[in-house]
Amino acid sequence: MQRKDSRNMIILIGILLLVGFASLMVGSGFISPMDMVRWLFYRDGGNEEYLNALILSEIRAPRLVLAVLIGFALGLSGAAVQGLLQNGLAEPSILGAANSAALGAVLAIYIGLTGTLSFAVPLMASAGALVSVILLFTLAGQRGDTLRLILAGFAISAFAGSGISLTLNLSDNYFAALEITYWLLGSLENRSWSHVGLALPLIFVGCGLMLLGGKKLDALILGEDTAFSLGANIFKIRGQLAVGMALAIGGAVAVAGVIGFVGLVAPHIMRPFFGYMPSRALLPSAIFGSILLVAADLLIRLLPTMTELKLGVVTALLGVPFFIYLLLRGRGLARLA
């Protein structure tokens, strides 16, 4: 089984490299593999190689890195929350972190902090996500059951969504409201290395916490009461994973807006290949989340539209049919399969 998992991981990484390579080549202008090699070793200026190097270095490379980071965070968060709640239809937004992070970022844009502090949006997004975790455990209680946790997350998500709507309603600046609306749709357009620098620390720490707590998820398969009787600290497991998820989602939302369904789809596709133990699905789901987001971003650039589609819209269009399929298959509250 270990050999099979290693082989599947190598295949996943290979697919990610291929999709990433295609993402660097495709755009408003095609850049050949030879031009990409020249880019790696480019030293001169004032010619076509300089233009290709500029496009790759300042536009496509940071966009690709962000897609990999955000897809990794979303896929990992989806596998973690499904293992935590033992609910195959759960995704990161179910605990309210995504909407709360979005509310924090929207408030930063509304107040006008983006003009004075470059890190205001990710800072406010992460603060919003962390506040949602505190509220979540306050409402659910230290030993609240899964249903109570889900209901508390739904309430927080609904409240944050109402706050976003209220902010848009109160905005007297048409252009600010339009900026917030487009930002909420989710996109990697016009992102730079500064956005990578803002998102990377939060995603790195958040994903690290989730991966370190992954083995503890396996104890929950027996049920929370049984796991608690065997000495598992359910509250500590929940706290570590929820804080990690909040940081990772906060970093992702801060630079790309709200991108849904990646966390739902990735774990379900990976489990048949890696098994149904929660800990074994974490890293494969994270890598496949990166593949999904890079492929979706590549699809956006290939579609012949007048204006570039928003990434969150494309992932929703692809994710909703999969969600309906899971419902029709009866994959619901009782099992992860």
Protein Blocks (a to p, Z undefined) as FASTA:
>chain_A
ZZmmmmmmmmmmmmmmmmmmmmmmgcfbdcdfklmmmmmmgcbehiaklmmmmmmmmmmm
mmmmmmmmmmmmmmmmmmmmmmmnopakbcfklnommmmmmmmmmmmmmnopmmmmmklm
mmmmmmmmmmmmmmmmmmnommlcfklmmmmmmmmmmmmmmmmmmmmmmpmbfklmmmmm
mmmnopaehiafklmmmmmmmmmmmmmmmmmmmmmmmmmmnojklmmmnopafklmmmmm
mmmmmmmmmmmmmmnopaehklmmmmmmmmmmnojafklmmmmmmmmmmmmmmmmmmmmm
mpccfbdcdfklmmmmmmmmmmmmmmmnopafkbmZZ
